[in-house]
Amino acid sequence: MLMAMLYGAKDLRLERGDDPVTGAGQVKVRFGAGGICGSDLSYFGKGRVGDFAVMQPLCLGHEVSGEVVEIGEGVTRVKVGQRVAINPNQPCRVCRTCMAGKGHLCLKMNFYGSAAIFPHIQGVFREIIVATEAQCFPVPNSCDFRTAAMAEPLAVALHAVKRAGSLVGKRVLVTGVGPIGSLCVLAAKRAGAAHIAVTDVADAALRRAQALGIDEAVNAISAADKVEAWYANKGMFDVTFECSGNAAAMATAIQATASGGCVVQVGMIAGPSAEIPVNRFVSREVDLLGAFRFDSEYGAAVHELAHGLIDVSSLLTHTFKMTAANDAFAMAADRSQSMKVHLTF
């Protein structure tokens, strides 16, 4: 089979390898579509994500869907010929966090396309993938492979919304409207938010966000006065989702959130730490929450996409063949042109 292997920063190679063998309780899936995520871009551009550096050839990718071509002994929930979205999370289900119902925080998590542990957990940018039955979620044949592959980033957004609590009738701010921020917009709308504003520093991203039905789109640099106006009367928004991973945006999120509201930090901040206005969120009792990956939200995301309850079609901007993977990564890194880039065979 053909697979995209990363050897280091900007050293992505297409290689041939043996097809994996299907074991008991496993499902063999032919790759349908895979989305390029921000973490994939970081591995590609820098050879690392935060503290996790590539120390051996790594097959990237964790947003994926495909068609079942073989099932192992004991598999009953999926059938050959079905389309499936594949959950990249593989928690142990027996550690203390898993037992507490927080599988996404598993102490022994295996996650596709990650250099967090060594040997690395290989990813899904390959012709054939073998997953456990529990990871596979059937979707109807009418569901496009690219749409089904969006279940993973949508699950991130659904988990962030869950962390915030009820959004019914609330004013919501989303800082950073790349793929995850845009999906947080869609998830917030689905959750009943009454007013949604977004900020970004890229006009192209703000224009795309307009198509999602938001109420305000503000360039945080060229229209900084509009952002600062949100700070009046101790903040304007009930809930803010910080999706940019920018320290300045994190400070904005805290100041723009009303007393008693909450900020959900979704974006990973570059570097080990960031300066934040602690006294501002302490004195106004603004809750600062982290949101990392997802657990049961993956199945919910598949349901929303498969039934057309959340429409992600406007986010699917580019598709490349796996043989043009380097071009695909270059496009995914260009925010002026792309939102979500997918690979196919």
Residue, then its C-alpha position, 0 to 999 in steps of 0.5 A: m500500500l501507498m502511505a505518506m511518511l514524515y521523516g522530519a520538518k518538510d520531509l514528507r515521502l510517499e512510500r510503499g508498505d505491506d498491507p496490515v493484517t486484520g485480527a479478531g475484533q478488527v476492521k480493515v478499511r480502504f482510505g476514503a478521505g483524510g483531513i489535514c489538521g493543524s497538528d499535521l501542519s505543525y509536524f510537517g512544518k517544524g517536525r514537532v507539535g509542542d514537546f512532541a518531536v518526530m524521532q522516527p518516520l511517522c505516518l501523519g493523519h487522524e481525520v479519516s473515513g473510508e470503506v470497510v473491505e474486511i472484518g475480523e472474527g467477532v465483528t458484528r456492528v459493521k459490514v463489508g462495503q459500509r462507509v465508516a468514520i474512524n475515531p482516532n482515539q484509542p483510550c485504555r478504558v482502565c486507567r483512573t481517568c478512563m474509569a472516571g468517564k474521561g477517556h479523552l484524558c486517558l493516561k495511556m492514550n494511543f492517538y493516530g498520527s502522534a509522536a507523543i510516545f515512542p514508538h510513535i502511533q502511526g497515522v491514517f494517510r495510507e491506502i489501508i487502515v486497520a482499526t478496532e470495531a469500536q473505532c468504526f462508525p457507519v455512515p450512509n453511502s450518501c455521506d461524502f467521504r470528506t464530510a464523514a472525515m470531518a467527524e473528528p474536528l467536529a467532535v473537538a468543537l462539540h466537546a468544547v461546547k459541552r465544556a461551556g454548558s448550555l448556550v441557549g440564548k447566550r452571546v458567544l464569541v469565537t476567537g480564531v476562525g480556522p477549521i476548529g473555530s468555524l466548527c465551534v461556530l456551527a456547534a454553538k449555533r446548533a446548541g442555541a446561541a442567540h448571538i455569535a461574533v468572531t475575530d481573526v487576523a485574516d480577512a479571508a477567514l472572516r469572509r468564510a465565517q460570514a457564510l456560517g451565519i454569524d452576527e459579527a466578524v471583526n479583524a482583531i488588528s485592523a478593527a482593534d477598536k471594535v474589539e476593545a469596545w467589547y471590554a466595556n461594562k466588564g465584558m459583552f459575551d456569556v461564553t468565549f471559545e478561544c480557538s486561535g492558540n494566540a496568547a493575545a487572543m486569550a487575553t482578549a477572550i478574558q476581557a471580552t467575557a462578561s462577569g460570571g461567564c466562561v472562556v473555553q480555551v480550545g487552541m493550544i498556545a505556542g510555547p510552554s506558557a502565556e501571560i494572561p490577565v489573571n486579576r481580570f478573570v478572578s475579580r469578575e469570576v470568569d471561569l477559564l476552562g480547557a477543552f482537549r479532544f473528545d470522547s463520546e462526542y465523536g459518535a454525536a459528531v458522526h450523527e450530526l454529519a450523517h443526518g445533515l444536522i450540521d452542514v460543513s460543506s462550506l469548509l471543504t475547500h480543497t482536495f488532493k490525491m495522496t500522490a500530491a501530499n506535499d502540495a496539499f500540505a502547502m495549500a493547507a498552510d495557506r490560510s488566504q486560500s484554504m480552510k479544510v484540505h483533504l487527501t484522497f486516493 
